[in-house]
């Protein structure tokens, strides 16, 4: 019986029931890891919400300083009230002084009002409140908290889920194929984390700044919590997936879909594609440049990695095709007969590969 604890060798033959049992065990382990991560994130939901609200708070504070939006107008009103209260207190102290010329009873009443005036001024907030996302539904704070906790739990449990997925697919690869697949699978979570960080520190603040300031003089912009968190999660996930470009390019080179030479010749098109992706993301001209440069650096890094891995694959006896194979080998004098031998050899290799897959799946077939 297959288990998720014991790795399965490439030569082992398992029945369909054994494969399903192994898949069930690995799904249970992934579910337990996701549940534990969800419990931790729900426990620390205040920290997570404060972290994801930080770009919105910074942009809102900039609007407050400029006196824009509902909070900006509130801040201006608070400052005006504080100024009037300060002037009133100064005037009361002046009039309650012995040399003010007022009757003693009037001066006593004015002096008695000064402590109460200070208490009232102390109750006025120095900074406007309400810079957090708003909720409109009765249970929206609860459901939104659960949603954000689940998003972060999925990110935390991703290494375990990928490990279980890799363990399930591992027996299908030969030892030589594992040496190729393992570095690619190891790079996926690392690049995903880098993409999420890039999205949080660069893309998300730019998006918030763009949407909060777009035609803001015509609207009272109130950010709804569920929509903001959904937008933030989509943006971070998209950047995490975009940063998988090196893995996708290496896989395409390995599968002989493209060659390193073709990648180098397509640099101009790559710049256009990177700029188009950056333009699709919200932001201004400066943000467009900040988003285009890292994407193109990823493309150039992919070319370097593909060239390095191509030389390594060639040394291992599995060269990566860079040009189309000729139909006839003129150097050896081989004509159509050589092509027929090559076709017959390819057919035999295909038959052997199909037979190997059948034997590995079920010995009774």
Buried (B, 14 or more C-beta within 10 A) or exposed (E): EBEBEEEBEBEEBBEEEBBEBBBEBBBEBBEEBBEBBBEBBBEBBEEBBEEBBEBBEEBBBBBBEEEBBBBBBBBBEBBEEBEEBEEBBEEBEEBBEEEEEBEEEEBEEBBEBBEEBEEEBEEEEEEBEEBBBEBEEEEBBEEBBBBBBBBBBBBBBBEBBBBBBBBBEBBBBEEEBBEBBEEBBEBBBEBBBBBBBBBBEBBBBBBBBBBBBEEBEEEEBEBBBBEBBBBBBEBBBBBBBBBBBBBEBBBBBBEEEBBBEEBEEBEEEBBEBBBEBBEEBBBEEEBBEBBBEBBBEBBBEBBEBBBEBBEEBEEEEEEBEBEEEEEBEEEEEBEEEBBEEBEEEEEEEEEEEEEEEEEBBBEEE
